[in-house]
């Protein structure tokens, strides 16, 4: 079910919503009844753009600019208007082109192919009818960001809201745990508690670390994840990953660090990793990746310390039948 919040209809009396919604519904039916004027309109492709007014936000430039946030009075859109803008198939908000059948029932363009050109409400053929009136109604609306509960206070034009939400700094993060496909989302403090309590992840205070990874019969392991240690330092949280995977035909290990926050903040930090043994060592220095990037994306970009299995077993010493790899490192803040 899509998030529906407070909204404002420009240049309208908020007490007339019910009347307005009934007129739009009546207009849909009238347009679908074979009126020659609207038949001609339907045959002409038209792109509905939001009205260009001085108070419309340029989301590309002001997507998270507090100075650009416009706080509006707390007016509530009536349930009938919300229903008009909700696709009956996917239940998401509809955007142009909004389609309708000959009886005036609407649905979004994404769902039209899924219903095989049949109205999901009355089963009539959909054809190529656009609901231009409803598209223009949507263009006049302003709605709060769906991440309002996470702290975003912005009010955005209907057609700009999706773009803002895709970049909103308040949007929740996915759980960074790599050992399973965890679907938990939340802000950073919530996810840190989740990693500790639900995934039993090791927590470490400080900017230096010294970890040992041990695995018997490493030749039998083609893909594995030793996840995860979370470090708390500089008032931030960082995740250390260590994984085994195939690089082409070669079995390798990779260690890398992720920053629990956005990419623009991650760039303020650097880290180094070192692994070695038998008088040899390998080092890596880099910038932690944001947890906005999945661990798989970071791994597949090879953005970390990569160690071939033969070299890792050489560092382990002994008969090379058991992986005993010590990874040390530190995190620092760039000046």
C-alpha positions, 0 to 999 in steps of 0.5 A, spaced: 500 500 500 503 506 498 504 511 503 499 517 503 500 523 507 498 530 507 497 534 501 495 541 498 491 542 492 493 549 489 488 554 489 482 550 491 478 550 498 480 544 502 473 544 504 471 542 497 475 536 496 469 531 496 465 535 491 471 536 487 472 528 487 465 527 485 466 532 479 472 528 477 469 521 477 463 524 473 468 527 468 471 521 467 464 517 465 462 523 461 469 523 457 468 515 456 461 516 453 463 517 446 463 525 446 466 527 439 470 532 442 474 527 447 474 522 442 479 527 438 483 528 444 484 521 445 487 520 438 492 525 439 498 523 444 499 529 449 504 529 454 502 532 461 507 536 465 507 539 471 505 546 471 511 551 471 510 556 477 515 559 481 513 555 487 515 549 484 521 545 487 527 543 482 528 537 485 534 535 481 537 541 485 534 542 491 532 534 493 535 535 500 536 542 501 533 545 507 532 552 505 528 549 499 523 545 503 516 548 503 512 547 510 504 547 508 498 547 512 496 540 515 490 539 510 488 532 508 486 529 501 479 526 502 479 518 501 475 519 494 481 523 491 486 518 494 482 512 491 482 516 484 490 516 484 491 509 486 492 504 481 487 498 482 492 493 480 499 495 484 495 499 489 501 504 487 500 512 485 499 513 478 503 517 473 502 519 466 500 516 462 494 514 466 489 509 462 482 508 463 477 504 460 470 506 456 467 506 463 472 510 466 476 506 470 483 507 471 489 504 471 497 505 471 501 504 464 505 499 468 499 495 469 496 495 463 500 490 459 499 485 465 492 485 465 492 484 457 488 490 455 482 488 459 480 493 465 481 489 471 474 492 474 469 491 469 473 487 464 472 491 458 477 492 453 482 498 455 484 501 448 488 507 448 484 512 452 488 517 456 485 520 463 487 527 461 483 530 467 486 525 472 493 527 470 492 534 470 489 533 477 495 530 480 499 535 477 496 540 482 497 536 488 503 537 493 504 531 498 509 530 503 515 525 502 514 518 504 520 518 509 516 523 513 517 518 519 524 518 518 525 526 519 524 529 512 519 535 512 519 537 505 512 538 501 513 536 493 509 537 487 506 530 485 510 529 479 517 531 483 515 526 489 518 520 486 525 523 484 526 526 491 524 520 494 529 516 490 535 521 493 532 523 499 537 523 505 532 520 510 530 514 506 532 508 510 538 503 509 538 496 507 541 491 512 548 490 511 549 483 513 551 479 507 550 472 510 543 472 508 538 476 504 536 480 510 530 484 508 530 489 514 530 496 513 531 502 518 536 508 520 543 507 522 542 506 530 536 501 528 540 497 524 546 497 528 542 494 534 539 489 529 546 487 527 548 486 534 541 483 537 539 479 531 545 477 527 550 476 533 555 481 529 561 482 533 562 490 535 568 493 536 570 500 539 576 503 536 579 505 529 584 499 529 583 492 528 586 485 528 582 479 526 584 472 524 580 468 519 580 460 520 577 455 515 578 448 515 578 445 508 578 451 504 579 448 498 572 446 499 569 453 499 568 456 493 563 462 495 563 464 503 562 470 507 565 471 514 561 477 516 561 481 519 565 486 524 562 493 526 567 498 528 565 504 532 569 510 531 569 518 530 562 518 531 560 513 526 559 506 524 563 501 519 563 494 517 568 490 515 567 484 510 571 478 508 569 473 503 571 467 499 569 467 491 571 466 484 574 471 480 574 468 473 577 461 474 581 463 480 578 462 488 580 468 491 578 472 498 577 479 499 576 484 505 573 491 504 570 496 509 563 499 508 561 506 511 554 506 515 552 512 512 551 516 505 557 516 500 558 523 501 560 522 508 564 516 506 569 520 502 571 523 509 574 517 511 580 512 509 582 505 511 588 500 510 588 493 510 594 488 511 595 481 511 601 477 511 605 471 514 612 468 512 616 474 512 611 477 506 605 482 506 600 485 502 597 492 503 591 495 501 588 503 502 582 505 500 575 509 501 570 505 505 564 504 500 557 506 503 552 501 505 547 504 500 552 499 495 550 492 497 556 488 499 555 484 492 556 490 488 562 492 492 565 485 492 564 485 484 567 491 483 574 488 486 574 495 491 578 491 496 584 487 498 584 481 494 588 475 496 589 469 491 587 462 495 594 460 494 597 466 497 592 466 503 594 459 504 602 461 504 601 466 509 597 461 513 603 457 514 603 449 516 601 444 510 597 449 507 591 445 508 587 450 513 586 457 512 589 461 518 589 468 515 590 475 520 587 481 517 589 488 521 588 495 519 586 502 521 581 507 519 582 515 519 578 521 518 581 525 512 583 532 514 
